[in-house]
Amino acid sequence: MSEDWPDFETLRALAARLREAREAQGWTQQQLADRSGIALATVVAIEKGQGGLKPQDLIGLAFTLSRSVSELLQRNAINDEPCSSRSAALAIKAWQHGEISEGQLARFLRTDRVGARERVREMELAKTGGENLWES
């Protein structure tokens, strides 16, 4: 690898993708560091887009987050558009049946856990004609 790797744009993309992946799991930086065996300072530096990235750290983070290295390094998202209502409904149903975790649901919906819960509430309200089943 050249001394210029990774370049600034790659570091910025990696910082954003790493943060998104970590938040989709509902983890803090400390939890990611503990699970991956990488120093907290390294995780913080990567999320800030700072240099000094070691290939083995990148591989360890990708493995821990169940992502590919290429996905973490990708500069442009494949599809940043929100998923369709039908796809969201199927993902929510899978979550409600315990088939996927809340973090996986949030990742699928391209949001965080709070956003995922809000999307579930919106879908429930639409299904019940506006009656809020969450408040009793």
Secondary structure, 3 states (H helix, E strand, C coil): CCCCCCCHHHHHHHHHHHHHHHHHHCCCHHHHHHHHCCCHHHHHHHHCCCCCCCHHHHHHHHHHCCCCHHHHHCCCCCCCCCCCHHHHHHHHHHHHCCCCCHHHHHHHCCCCHHHHHHHHHHHHHHHCCCCCCCCC
